[in-house]
Amino acid sequence: MSRIPDIDAFEERVAIAEYDGGLSRSEAENLAARAQGFANADAYWQWL
């Protein structure tokens, strides 16, 4: 991963996925992390 994660975009996508999509927080974080090129939320948070 050569790009710096966009935390604001991550948090916004998580909130939308939870509220509008009905996903759990964990599922929403994984979705948002994948949108930024990470395998999952764990990989995202480890990068930070």
N, C-alpha and C positions, 0 to 999 in steps of 0.2 A: 504494500500500500504506500504509494508515494504522495498521496494527497492528504492534507490536514483535515480532520473531521470538522464538520460544521455543527457545533453543539446546538445552536439555536434552531437550525433546520431539523436536527435529530429530535429535540424536545417537541417541536411543533408537530412533526409527523407522528410521534408517539401519542400525543394528546388527541389528534384527529382519529388515529386508528382505534384508540380506546373509546372515545366518546361516540364518534359516528360509526365506526366499524364494529363496535362491540367486542373488541379483543381484550384479553387480559393485559396487564402491564407488561408481563414477560413477553407475550406474543407481539405486542406492539413495539417493544424495544428491539426484538429480533428483526422485525420488518423494517424499522427505521435504520438499523445497522446495515442490513443487506442493501438498502437503497444507497448507502454511501460506500458500498464495495467491501464490506466486512462480512465474514462468515456468519456471525451472530452478535448479540449484544455483549457477550463475554469478551469477544475479540475486540470490539469497539472500546469497551471500558479499559481493557488492558493496554491498548494503544495510548489512551489518555494518561 
